[in-house]
Amino acid sequence: MSDWHKSSYSGGSNECVEVREHTAGADVRDTQNRGKGQLSFTGPEWSAFIETLYLTRA
């Protein structure tokens, strides 16, 4: 499993989310509330989310 990382768009702020990718998909958590758990997504769910973000930026 990979390490948690923040988006390069966060600008060093702690008001963002962290992601870690793994073979089954990805986990997402709030940087300021790490102890409150995470949301887990399957590979297809995570791919659909990233694709939607990409398409909305185009």
Biopython code that builds the backbone (N, CA, C, O; Angstrom):
import numpy as np
from Bio.PDB.StructureBuilder import StructureBuilder

atoms = [
    (1, "MET", "N", (0.854, -1.176, 0.000)),
    (1, "MET", "CA", (0.000, 0.000, 0.000)),
    (1, "MET", "C", (0.899, 1.239, 0.000)),
    (1, "MET", "O", (1.911, 1.275, 0.701)),
    (2, "SER", "N", (0.536, 2.229, -0.771)),
    (2, "SER", "CA", (1.350, 3.437, -0.856)),
    (2, "SER", "C", (1.137, 4.331, 0.364)),
    (2, "SER", "O", (0.207, 4.133, 1.146)),
    (3, "ASP", "N", (2.011, 5.305, 0.506)),
    (3, "ASP", "CA", (1.887, 6.285, 1.579)),
    (3, "ASP", "C", (0.799, 7.297, 1.249)),
    (3, "ASP", "O", (0.438, 7.489, 0.088)),
    (4, "TRP", "N", (0.285, 7.938, 2.288)),
    (4, "TRP", "CA", (-0.681, 9.020, 2.094)),
    (4, "TRP", "C", (0.038, 10.202, 1.441)),
    (4, "TRP", "O", (1.206, 10.464, 1.729)),
    (5, "HIS", "N", (-0.670, 10.913, 0.559)),
    (5, "HIS", "CA", (-0.092, 12.113, -0.055)),
    (5, "HIS", "C", (-1.191, 13.128, -0.314)),
    (5, "HIS", "O", (-2.363, 12.783, -0.469)),
    (6, "LYS", "N", (-0.778, 14.395, -0.356)),
    (6, "LYS", "CA", (-1.699, 15.497, -0.643)),
    (6, "LYS", "C", (-1.504, 15.952, -2.078)),
    (6, "LYS", "O", (-0.450, 15.736, -2.676)),
    (7, "SER", "N", (-2.519, 16.575, -2.613)),
    (7, "SER", "CA", (-2.435, 17.123, -3.957)),
    (7, "SER", "C", (-1.402, 18.234, -4.018)),
    (7, "SER", "O", (-1.216, 18.977, -3.054)),
    (8, "SER", "N", (-0.740, 18.341, -5.142)),
    (8, "SER", "CA", (0.202, 19.450, -5.331)),
    (8, "SER", "C", (-0.527, 20.785, -5.398)),
    (8, "SER", "O", (0.099, 21.837, -5.271)),
    (9, "TYR", "N", (-1.842, 20.754, -5.596)),
    (9, "TYR", "CA", (-2.646, 21.970, -5.631)),
    (9, "TYR", "C", (-2.989, 22.490, -4.238)),
    (9, "TYR", "O", (-3.572, 23.567, -4.116)),
    (10, "SER", "N", (-2.643, 21.754, -3.193)),
    (10, "SER", "CA", (-3.008, 22.174, -1.839)),
    (10, "SER", "C", (-2.194, 23.373, -1.373)),
    (10, "SER", "O", (-2.613, 24.083, -0.459)),
    (11, "GLY", "N", (-1.051, 23.607, -1.979)),
    (11, "GLY", "CA", (-0.244, 24.771, -1.628)),
    (11, "GLY", "C", (0.335, 24.724, -0.224)),
    (11, "GLY", "O", (0.632, 25.774, 0.346)),
    (12, "GLY", "N", (0.503, 23.552, 0.344)),
    (12, "GLY", "CA", (1.071, 23.429, 1.673)),
    (12, "GLY", "C", (0.076, 23.644, 2.790)),
    (12, "GLY", "O", (0.436, 23.547, 3.963)),
    (13, "SER", "N", (-1.141, 23.927, 2.461)),
    (13, "SER", "CA", (-2.187, 24.146, 3.456)),
    (13, "SER", "C", (-2.632, 22.811, 4.052)),
    (13, "SER", "O", (-2.518, 21.767, 3.409)),
    (14, "ASN", "N", (-3.132, 22.853, 5.268)),
    (14, "ASN", "CA", (-3.679, 21.645, 5.886)),
    (14, "ASN", "C", (-5.172, 21.529, 5.674)),
    (14, "ASN", "O", (-5.811, 20.675, 6.288)),
    (15, "GLU", "N", (-5.742, 22.356, 4.829)),
    (15, "GLU", "CA", (-7.171, 22.313, 4.531)),
    (15, "GLU", "C", (-7.388, 21.565, 3.221)),
    (15, "GLU", "O", (-7.802, 22.138, 2.213)),
    (16, "CYS", "N", (-7.098, 20.282, 3.269)),
    (16, "CYS", "CA", (-7.206, 19.488, 2.054)),
    (16, "CYS", "C", (-7.446, 18.029, 2.439)),
    (16, "CYS", "O", (-7.645, 17.709, 3.611)),
    (17, "VAL", "N", (-7.426, 17.186, 1.475)),
    (17, "VAL", "CA", (-7.565, 15.751, 1.722)),
    (17, "VAL", "C", (-6.272, 15.054, 1.328)),
    (17, "VAL", "O", (-5.469, 15.578, 0.557)),
    (18, "GLU", "N", (-6.095, 13.869, 1.874)),
    (18, "GLU", "CA", (-4.955, 13.026, 1.529)),
    (18, "GLU", "C", (-5.485, 11.760, 0.872)),
    (18, "GLU", "O", (-6.594, 11.309, 1.156)),
    (19, "VAL", "N", (-4.675, 11.202, -0.005)),
    (19, "VAL", "CA", (-5.064, 10.002, -0.751)),
    (19, "VAL", "C", (-3.936, 8.986, -0.655)),
    (19, "VAL", "O", (-2.758, 9.343, -0.622)),
    (20, "ARG", "N", (-4.311, 7.729, -0.611)),
    (20, "ARG", "CA", (-3.330, 6.652, -0.803)),
    (20, "ARG", "C", (-3.958, 5.631, -1.744)),
    (20, "ARG", "O", (-5.084, 5.175, -1.544)),
    (21, "GLU", "N", (-3.199, 5.294, -2.762)),
    (21, "GLU", "CA", (-3.657, 4.317, -3.735)),
    (21, "GLU", "C", (-3.155, 2.938, -3.338)),
    (21, "GLU", "O", (-2.092, 2.805, -2.731)),
    (22, "HIS", "N", (-3.923, 1.918, -3.684)),
    (22, "HIS", "CA", (-3.528, 0.538, -3.438)),
    (22, "HIS", "C", (-4.146, -0.342, -4.519)),
    (22, "HIS", "O", (-4.909, 0.141, -5.354)),
    (23, "THR", "N", (-3.826, -1.606, -4.504)),
    (23, "THR", "CA", (-4.262, -2.496, -5.582)),
    (23, "THR", "C", (-5.778, -2.621, -5.679)),
    (23, "THR", "O", (-6.300, -2.912, -6.755)),
    (24, "ALA", "N", (-6.495, -2.408, -4.577)),
    (24, "ALA", "CA", (-7.958, -2.520, -4.608)),
    (24, "ALA", "C", (-8.652, -1.206, -4.923)),
    (24, "ALA", "O", (-9.863, -1.195, -5.144)),
    (25, "GLY", "N", (-7.908, -0.079, -4.951)),
    (25, "GLY", "CA", (-8.524, 1.224, -5.224)),
    (25, "GLY", "C", (-7.775, 2.349, -4.546)),
    (25, "GLY", "O", (-6.571, 2.512, -4.741)),
    (26, "ALA", "N", (-8.501, 3.138, -3.734)),
    (26, "ALA", "CA", (-7.880, 4.280, -3.060)),
    (26, "ALA", "C", (-8.654, 4.618, -1.793)),
    (26, "ALA", "O", (-9.848, 4.339, -1.683)),
    (27, "ASP", "N", (-7.951, 5.224, -0.837)),
    (27, "ASP", "CA", (-8.547, 5.723, 0.392)),
    (27, "ASP", "C", (-8.342, 7.232, 0.441)),
    (27, "ASP", "O", (-7.326, 7.745, -0.027)),
    (28, "VAL", "N", (-9.313, 7.936, 1.012)),
    (28, "VAL", "CA", (-9.253, 9.397, 1.118)),
    (28, "VAL", "C", (-9.572, 9.781, 2.555)),
    (28, "VAL", "O", (-10.490, 9.225, 3.160)),
    (29, "ARG", "N", (-8.809, 10.743, 3.112)),
    (29, "ARG", "CA", (-9.084, 11.212, 4.463)),
    (29, "ARG", "C", (-8.856, 12.720, 4.553)),
    (29, "ARG", "O", (-8.158, 13.306, 3.725)),
    (30, "ASP", "N", (-9.449, 13.326, 5.558)),
    (30, "ASP", "CA", (-9.312, 14.753, 5.832)),
    (30, "ASP", "C", (-7.983, 14.985, 6.544)),
    (30, "ASP", "O", (-7.705, 14.340, 7.555)),
    (31, "THR", "N", (-7.173, 15.884, 6.037)),
    (31, "THR", "CA", (-5.865, 16.152, 6.615)),
    (31, "THR", "C", (-5.969, 16.624, 8.062)),
    (31, "THR", "O", (-5.144, 16.249, 8.895)),
    (32, "GLN", "N", (-6.968, 17.438, 8.366)),
    (32, "GLN", "CA", (-7.093, 17.980, 9.721)),
    (32, "GLN", "C", (-7.729, 16.998, 10.695)),
    (32, "GLN", "O", (-7.650, 17.202, 11.907)),
    (33, "ASN", "N", (-8.348, 15.953, 10.203)),
    (33, "ASN", "CA", (-9.042, 14.986, 11.066)),
    (33, "ASN", "C", (-8.670, 13.558, 10.704)),
    (33, "ASN", "O", (-9.544, 12.718, 10.489)),
    (34, "ARG", "N", (-7.389, 13.285, 10.638)),
    (34, "ARG", "CA", (-6.906, 11.970, 10.207)),
    (34, "ARG", "C", (-7.447, 10.834, 11.066)),
    (34, "ARG", "O", (-7.702, 9.744, 10.555)),
    (35, "GLY", "N", (-7.622, 11.068, 12.341)),
    (35, "GLY", "CA", (-8.071, 10.032, 13.244)),
    (35, "GLY", "C", (-9.533, 9.652, 13.098)),
    (35, "GLY", "O", (-9.985, 8.680, 13.705)),
    (36, "LYS", "N", (-10.272, 10.402, 12.306)),
    (36, "LYS", "CA", (-11.701, 10.121, 12.153)),
    (36, "LYS", "C", (-11.997, 9.123, 11.046)),
    (36, "LYS", "O", (-13.158, 8.891, 10.710)),
    (37, "GLY", "N", (-10.963, 8.536, 10.483)),
    (37, "GLY", "CA", (-11.173, 7.499, 9.479)),
    (37, "GLY", "C", (-10.994, 7.992, 8.061)),
    (37, "GLY", "O", (-10.507, 9.096, 7.816)),
    (38, "GLN", "N", (-11.399, 7.149, 7.140)),
    (38, "GLN", "CA", (-11.230, 7.455, 5.722)),
    (38, "GLN", "C", (-12.390, 6.883, 4.923)),
    (38, "GLN", "O", (-13.145, 6.034, 5.397)),
    (39, "LEU", "N", (-12.504, 7.364, 3.724)),
    (39, "LEU", "CA", (-13.436, 6.805, 2.753)),
    (39, "LEU", "C", (-12.622, 5.892, 1.841)),
    (39, "LEU", "O", (-11.523, 6.252, 1.418)),
    (40, "SER", "N", (-13.151, 4.735, 1.544)),
    (40, "SER", "CA", (-12.458, 3.786, 0.668)),
    (40, "SER", "C", (-13.245, 3.606, -0.620)),
    (40, "SER", "O", (-14.471, 3.496, -0.609)),
    (41, "PHE", "N", (-12.521, 3.577, -1.725)),
    (41, "PHE", "CA", (-13.125, 3.449, -3.043)),
    (41, "PHE", "C", (-12.495, 2.275, -3.776)),
    (41, "PHE", "O", (-11.292, 2.038, -3.660)),
    (42, "THR", "N", (-13.298, 1.549, -4.524)),
    (42, "THR", "CA", (-12.771, 0.480, -5.358)),
    (42, "THR", "C", (-12.012, 1.100, -6.530)),
    (42, "THR", "O", (-12.111, 2.303, -6.772)),
    (43, "GLY", "N", (-11.263, 0.287, -7.246)),
    (43, "GLY", "CA", (-10.540, 0.776, -8.419)),
    (43, "GLY", "C", (-11.441, 1.446, -9.440)),
    (43, "GLY", "O", (-11.138, 2.556, -9.877)),
    (44, "PRO", "N", (-12.557, 0.802, -9.845)),
    (44, "PRO", "CA", (-13.457, 1.440, -10.816)),
    (44, "PRO", "C", (-14.091, 2.735, -10.287)),
    (44, "PRO", "O", (-14.268, 3.692, -11.042)),
    (45, "GLU", "N", (-14.428, 2.766, -9.008)),
    (45, "GLU", "CA", (-15.001, 3.996, -8.436)),
    (45, "GLU", "C", (-13.990, 5.126, -8.469)),
    (45, "GLU", "O", (-14.318, 6.252, -8.841)),
    (46, "TRP", "N", (-12.746, 4.821, -8.076)),
    (46, "TRP", "CA", (-11.702, 5.848, -8.050)),
    (46, "TRP", "C", (-11.388, 6.328, -9.467)),
    (46, "TRP", "O", (-11.203, 7.525, -9.688)),
    (47, "SER", "N", (-11.329, 5.422, -10.407)),
    (47, "SER", "CA", (-11.071, 5.799, -11.804)),
    (47, "SER", "C", (-12.175, 6.702, -12.343)),
    (47, "SER", "O", (-11.893, 7.680, -13.036)),
    (48, "ALA", "N", (-13.417, 6.386, -12.032)),
    (48, "ALA", "CA", (-14.543, 7.216, -12.486)),
    (48, "ALA", "C", (-14.471, 8.604, -11.863)),
    (48, "ALA", "O", (-14.745, 9.598, -12.535)),
    (49, "PHE", "N", (-14.104, 8.680, -10.591)),
    (49, "PHE", "CA", (-13.967, 9.972, -9.911)),
    (49, "PHE", "C", (-12.884, 10.823, -10.564)),
    (49, "PHE", "O", (-13.110, 11.995, -10.868)),
    (50, "ILE", "N", (-11.705, 10.236, -10.780)),
    (50, "ILE", "CA", (-10.592, 10.973, -11.402)),
    (50, "ILE", "C", (-10.952, 11.402, -12.815)),
    (50, "ILE", "O", (-10.646, 12.524, -13.217)),
    (51, "GLU", "N", (-11.595, 10.528, -13.570)),
    (51, "GLU", "CA", (-12.006, 10.869, -14.941)),
    (51, "GLU", "C", (-13.000, 12.036, -14.939)),
    (51, "GLU", "O", (-12.918, 12.932, -15.779)),
    (52, "THR", "N", (-13.929, 12.015, -13.994)),
    (52, "THR", "CA", (-14.913, 13.113, -13.904)),
    (52, "THR", "C", (-14.214, 14.431, -13.569)),
    (52, "THR", "O", (-14.543, 15.469, -14.143)),
    (53, "LEU", "N", (-13.256, 14.395, -12.644)),
    (53, "LEU", "CA", (-12.494, 15.619, -12.328)),
    (53, "LEU", "C", (-11.769, 16.149, -13.553)),
    (53, "LEU", "O", (-11.778, 17.350, -13.825)),
    (54, "TYR", "N", (-11.145, 15.243, -14.284)),
    (54, "TYR", "CA", (-10.407, 15.634, -15.475)),
    (54, "TYR", "C", (-11.353, 16.265, -16.517)),
    (54, "TYR", "O", (-11.024, 17.291, -17.113)),
    (55, "LEU", "N", (-12.507, 15.659, -16.727)),
    (55, "LEU", "CA", (-13.436, 16.159, -17.734)),
    (55, "LEU", "C", (-14.037, 17.508, -17.348)),
    (55, "LEU", "O", (-14.317, 18.328, -18.223)),
    (56, "THR", "N", (-14.236, 17.750, -16.061)),
    (56, "THR", "CA", (-14.809, 19.027, -15.636)),
    (56, "THR", "C", (-13.796, 20.158, -15.708)),
    (56, "THR", "O", (-14.183, 21.326, -15.741)),
    (57, "ARG", "N", (-12.512, 19.840, -15.734)),
    (57, "ARG", "CA", (-11.467, 20.855, -15.852)),
    (57, "ARG", "C", (-11.197, 21.219, -17.303)),
    (57, "ARG", "O", (-10.627, 22.274, -17.582)),
    (58, "ALA", "N", (-11.596, 20.367, -18.219)),
    (58, "ALA", "CA", (-11.292, 20.580, -19.643)),
    (58, "ALA", "C", (-12.105, 21.713, -20.238)),
    (58, "ALA", "O", (-11.965, 22.016, -21.423)),
]
sb = StructureBuilder()
sb.init_structure("model")
sb.init_model(0)
sb.init_chain("A")
sb.init_seg("    ")
for serial, (resi, resn, name, xyz) in enumerate(atoms, 1):
    if name == "N":
        sb.init_residue(resn, " ", resi, " ")
    sb.init_atom(name, np.array(xyz, "f"), 0.0, 1.0, " ", f" {name:<3s}", serial, name[0])
structure = sb.get_structure()
